[in-house]
């Protein structure tokens, strides 16, 4: 019995140690997201408050929808006439890019088990995808646990920021114009890190070239989904030549 108790205690401490090492590895990778999400989450909560919604609206919407740009759009639509079909179409268009995120993560999610995979899929957003796709997992840290920790950290940042913005909307009223540039700057940093890490620059140049071409041809309002589709097709075509160079 003493040996069994000792083994159980060792397993407990070992599990806590592994969990702590995962959190320590994931947290620094999410700090840029923390800065962006809290600023924009607060702005979103304050915006919802200014439209006359109680704090639990941004809290529940951020927790259940978890799509920042879409939540701003839905806030305006909630103030107008009931139009479920319009909401559905706009939601599909705004978040269509997540289809390509899912395709890109197929290999990384393989073998992680049903529950972890479900949580990773449900919690995927632009920033979480960027980190989990490009981050180098430290040696000795489980890849699936690392990606799950990143997902949960980012999720908590957005929900807590939106909730606080809704709660303290009166006290935190300020001009939020330009705050969206925080995430643009963050993606610039992530792109730069990926550029410096890869031996081949072809994936980055392919993404930049496809996006720029679609922007010129289709304009800023319509280029996103075609650009991501074109990038996916190009990278699929170049997969074999690139496999040994990344």
C-alpha positions as CSV (number, residue, x, y, z in Angstrom):
1,X,0.0,0.0,0.0
2,X,2.8,2.4,0.8
3,X,4.5,1.7,-2.5
4,X,1.2,2.3,-4.3
5,X,0.6,5.5,-2.5
6,X,4.2,6.7,-3.2
7,X,3.7,5.8,-6.9
8,X,0.4,7.7,-7.1
9,X,2.0,10.7,-5.5
10,X,4.9,10.6,-7.9
11,X,2.5,10.4,-10.9
12,X,0.5,13.3,-9.5
13,X,3.6,15.5,-9.1
14,X,4.9,14.4,-12.5
15,X,1.6,15.3,-14.1
16,X,1.7,18.7,-12.5
17,X,5.3,19.3,-13.6
18,X,4.5,18.4,-17.2
19,X,1.4,20.6,-17.2
20,X,3.5,23.5,-15.8
21,X,6.2,23.0,-18.4
22,X,3.5,23.2,-21.1
23,X,2.1,26.4,-19.7
24,X,5.5,28.0,-19.4
25,X,6.3,27.1,-23.0
26,X,3.0,28.3,-24.4
27,X,2.5,31.5,-22.5
28,X,5.4,33.6,-23.9
29,X,4.3,32.6,-27.5
30,X,0.8,34.2,-26.8
31,X,2.0,37.4,-25.2
32,X,1.6,39.4,-28.5
33,X,-1.9,38.0,-28.8
34,X,-2.6,39.0,-25.2
35,X,-1.8,42.7,-26.0
36,X,-3.9,42.7,-29.2
37,X,-6.8,40.7,-27.9
38,X,-7.2,42.7,-24.6
39,X,-7.1,46.1,-26.5
40,X,-9.6,44.9,-29.1
41,X,-11.7,42.9,-26.6
42,X,-12.0,46.0,-24.4
43,X,-12.9,48.1,-27.4
44,X,-15.5,45.5,-28.4
45,X,-17.1,45.4,-25.0
46,X,-17.2,49.2,-24.8
47,X,-18.7,49.3,-28.2
48,X,-21.4,46.9,-27.2
49,X,-22.1,48.9,-24.1
50,X,-22.4,52.1,-26.2
51,X,-25.1,50.3,-28.3
52,X,-27.1,49.7,-25.1
53,X,-26.3,46.0,-24.5
54,X,-25.6,44.7,-21.0
55,X,-22.2,43.2,-20.2
56,X,-23.3,39.6,-20.6
57,X,-23.9,40.2,-24.4
58,X,-20.2,40.7,-25.2
59,X,-19.3,38.1,-22.7
60,X,-21.5,35.4,-24.2
61,X,-20.9,36.5,-27.8
62,X,-17.1,36.4,-27.4
63,X,-17.3,33.0,-25.7
64,X,-19.7,31.3,-28.2
65,X,-18.9,33.1,-31.5
66,X,-15.1,33.7,-30.8
67,X,-14.6,35.6,-34.1
68,X,-13.5,39.2,-33.5
69,X,-14.3,40.8,-36.8
70,X,-17.6,39.0,-37.1
71,X,-18.6,40.0,-33.5
72,X,-18.3,43.7,-34.5
73,X,-20.5,43.1,-37.5
74,X,-23.1,41.1,-35.5
75,X,-23.2,44.0,-32.9
76,X,-24.5,46.3,-35.6
77,X,-26.9,43.7,-37.0
78,X,-28.4,43.1,-33.6
79,X,-29.4,46.8,-33.5
80,X,-31.4,46.4,-36.8
81,X,-34.2,44.3,-38.2
82,X,-34.1,40.5,-37.6
83,X,-32.4,38.9,-40.7
84,X,-31.1,35.4,-40.0
85,X,-30.3,34.6,-43.6
86,X,-28.2,37.7,-43.9
87,X,-26.4,36.9,-40.7
88,X,-25.7,33.4,-42.0
89,X,-24.3,34.6,-45.3
90,X,-22.1,37.3,-43.7
91,X,-20.8,34.8,-41.1
92,X,-19.8,32.4,-43.9
93,X,-18.1,35.1,-45.9
94,X,-16.2,36.7,-43.0
95,X,-15.0,33.3,-41.6
96,X,-14.5,31.4,-44.8
97,X,-10.7,31.6,-44.3
98,X,-11.0,29.2,-41.5
99,X,-11.6,26.4,-44.0
100,X,-8.0,26.9,-45.2
101,X,-6.7,27.1,-41.7
102,X,-8.3,23.7,-41.0
103,X,-6.7,22.1,-44.2
104,X,-3.3,23.5,-43.2
105,X,-3.6,21.9,-39.7
106,X,-4.7,18.4,-40.8
107,X,-1.2,16.9,-40.2
108,X,-0.6,18.7,-37.0
109,X,-3.9,17.6,-35.4
110,X,-3.5,13.9,-36.5
111,X,-3.4,11.5,-33.6
112,X,-4.3,14.0,-30.8
113,X,-7.5,12.3,-29.7
114,X,-11.1,13.3,-30.1
115,X,-11.4,15.8,-27.2
116,X,-8.2,17.7,-27.7
117,X,-8.8,17.8,-31.5
118,X,-12.3,19.1,-30.9
119,X,-11.1,21.8,-28.5
120,X,-8.4,22.9,-31.0
121,X,-10.8,23.1,-33.9
122,X,-13.5,25.0,-31.9
123,X,-10.9,27.4,-30.5
124,X,-9.0,28.1,-33.7
125,X,-8.7,31.7,-34.8
126,X,-6.3,33.7,-36.9
127,X,-3.8,34.3,-34.2
128,X,-4.0,30.8,-32.7
129,X,-3.5,29.3,-36.2
130,X,-0.4,31.5,-36.8
131,X,1.2,30.4,-33.5
132,X,0.4,26.7,-33.7
133,X,1.4,26.5,-37.3
134,X,4.7,28.3,-37.0
135,X,5.9,27.9,-33.4
136,X,8.7,25.6,-32.6
137,X,7.6,23.4,-29.7
138,X,10.4,23.1,-27.0
139,X,12.0,19.7,-26.6
140,X,10.3,17.6,-24.0
141,X,6.9,19.4,-24.4
142,X,4.0,17.5,-25.9
143,X,3.0,19.1,-29.2
144,X,-0.8,18.5,-28.7
145,X,-0.7,19.9,-25.1
146,X,1.3,23.0,-26.3
147,X,-1.2,23.8,-29.1
148,X,-4.1,23.3,-26.6
149,X,-2.5,25.6,-24.1
150,X,-2.0,28.3,-26.8
151,X,-5.6,27.9,-27.8
152,X,-7.0,28.2,-24.3
153,X,-4.7,31.2,-23.5
154,X,-5.9,33.1,-26.6
155,X,-9.5,32.2,-25.9
156,X,-9.3,33.5,-22.4
157,X,-7.7,36.8,-23.5
158,X,-10.5,37.6,-25.9
159,X,-13.4,36.6,-23.6
160,X,-12.0,38.3,-20.5
161,X,-11.2,41.5,-22.5
162,X,-14.7,41.7,-24.0
163,X,-16.3,41.0,-20.6
164,X,-14.3,43.7,-18.9
165,X,-15.1,46.1,-21.6
166,X,-18.8,45.4,-21.2
167,X,-18.6,45.7,-17.4
168,X,-16.7,48.9,-17.3
169,X,-17.9,50.6,-20.5
170,X,-18.8,53.8,-18.8
171,X,-15.5,54.2,-16.9
172,X,-13.3,53.1,-19.9
173,X,-14.9,55.2,-22.6
174,X,-12.2,56.3,-25.1
175,X,-11.7,56.7,-28.8
176,X,-10.9,53.2,-30.2
177,X,-10.1,54.3,-33.7
178,X,-6.9,52.7,-34.9
179,X,-6.7,49.9,-32.3
180,X,-7.2,47.3,-35.0
181,X,-3.6,48.0,-36.2
182,X,-2.4,46.1,-33.2
183,X,-3.2,42.8,-34.8
184,X,-1.8,44.0,-38.1
185,X,1.5,44.7,-36.4
186,X,1.4,41.3,-34.6
187,X,0.9,39.4,-37.9
188,X,3.8,41.4,-39.4
189,X,6.0,40.1,-36.5
190,X,4.8,36.5,-37.0
191,X,5.5,36.7,-40.8
192,X,9.0,38.0,-40.1
193,X,9.7,35.2,-37.6
194,X,8.5,32.6,-40.2
195,X,10.7,34.3,-42.9
196,X,13.8,34.1,-40.7
197,X,13.1,30.5,-39.6
198,X,12.5,28.9,-43.1
199,X,15.4,28.0,-45.3
200,X,13.2,28.5,-48.4
201,X,11.4,31.8,-48.9
202,X,9.0,30.3,-51.5
203,X,6.0,29.9,-49.2
204,X,6.1,33.4,-47.9
205,X,6.7,34.9,-51.4
206,X,3.9,32.7,-52.8
207,X,1.5,34.0,-50.1
208,X,2.5,37.6,-50.6
209,X,2.3,37.4,-54.4
210,X,-1.1,35.7,-54.5
211,X,-2.6,38.1,-52.0
212,X,-1.2,41.1,-53.9
213,X,-2.5,39.8,-57.2
214,X,-6.0,39.2,-55.9
215,X,-6.0,42.6,-54.2
216,X,-5.1,44.3,-57.5
217,X,-7.7,42.4,-59.4
218,X,-10.6,42.2,-57.0
219,X,-10.2,45.1,-54.6
220,X,-9.8,45.2,-50.8
221,X,-13.4,44.1,-50.1
222,X,-13.3,40.9,-52.1
223,X,-9.8,39.6,-52.3
224,X,-9.4,37.6,-49.1
225,X,-11.2,34.2,-49.9
226,X,-9.9,34.1,-53.6
227,X,-6.4,34.9,-52.3
228,X,-6.4,32.1,-49.7
229,X,-7.8,29.7,-52.3
230,X,-5.1,30.6,-54.7
231,X,-2.4,30.3,-52.0
232,X,-3.7,26.9,-51.0
233,X,-3.6,25.7,-54.7
234,X,-0.1,27.0,-55.3
235,X,1.3,25.5,-52.1
236,X,-0.4,22.2,-52.9
237,X,1.2,22.3,-56.3
238,X,4.6,23.1,-54.8
239,X,4.4,20.7,-51.8
240,X,6.7,18.1,-53.2
241,X,9.5,20.5,-54.3
242,X,9.3,22.3,-51.0
243,X,9.1,19.3,-48.7
244,X,12.9,18.9,-48.5
245,X,13.7,22.6,-48.4
246,X,11.7,23.9,-45.4
